[in-house]
Amino acid sequence: MRENTCIKFITRTTALALFLLASLAFAQSLDDAKASGQIGEKNDGYIGLVQPDAPQALVDLVAEVNRQRRERYQQIARDNNISVNEVAQLAYARAVEATRSGHLVEDANGRWVRKP
């Protein structure tokens, strides 16, 4: 039974990774903001503003992407009987893998660092 749960979880996390990539593709401005260092992948599985004085349009974009991620994390957590935090942590690991070199990610200490 546990093995079936693991397989189901792996399948769902793959779908999550694809969802994350698709959510990034919905707005070119998100990629532009990442490339310019205005936003990055936070260590909690969401994206965050690197500069607190970002334009309102960027603040709104980050809020929308995070809303979509939260909804998807909740669905995966329900489907797999695990916590949303566990899903978010797995999503962070996948997001870091998918992050382009030079873009920002938040390290375990909460510092923004450029991915090599």
Secondary structure as the mmCIF struct_conf table of DSSP 4:
data_model
#
loop_
_struct_conf.conf_type_id
_struct_conf.id
_struct_conf.beg_label_comp_id
_struct_conf.beg_label_asym_id
_struct_conf.beg_label_seq_id
_struct_conf.end_label_comp_id
_struct_conf.end_label_asym_id
_struct_conf.end_label_seq_id
HELX_RH_AL_P HELX_RH_AL_P1 ARG A 2 ALA A 25
TURN_TY1_P TURN_TY1_P1 PHE A 26 PHE A 26
HELX_RH_AL_P HELX_RH_AL_P2 GLN A 28 ALA A 35
TURN_TY1_P TURN_TY1_P2 SER A 36 GLY A 37
BEND BEND1 GLN A 38 GLN A 38
STRN STRN1 ILE A 39 GLU A 41
TURN_TY1_P TURN_TY1_P3 ASN A 43 ASP A 44
BEND BEND2 GLY A 45 TYR A 46
STRN STRN2 ILE A 47 LEU A 49
BEND BEND3 VAL A 50 GLN A 51
TURN_TY1_P TURN_TY1_P4 PRO A 52 ASP A 53
HELX_RH_AL_P HELX_RH_AL_P3 GLN A 56 ASN A 80
TURN_TY1_P TURN_TY1_P5 ASN A 81 ASN A 81
HELX_RH_AL_P HELX_RH_AL_P4 VAL A 84 ALA A 98
BEND BEND4 THR A 99 THR A 99
HELX_LH_PP_P HELX_LH_PP_P1 ARG A 100 ARG A 100
TURN_TY1_P TURN_TY1_P6 SER A 101 GLY A 102
STRN STRN3 LEU A 104 GLU A 106
TURN_TY1_P TURN_TY1_P7 ALA A 108 ASN A 109
BEND BEND5 GLY A 110 GLY A 110
STRN STRN4 TRP A 112 ARG A 114
#
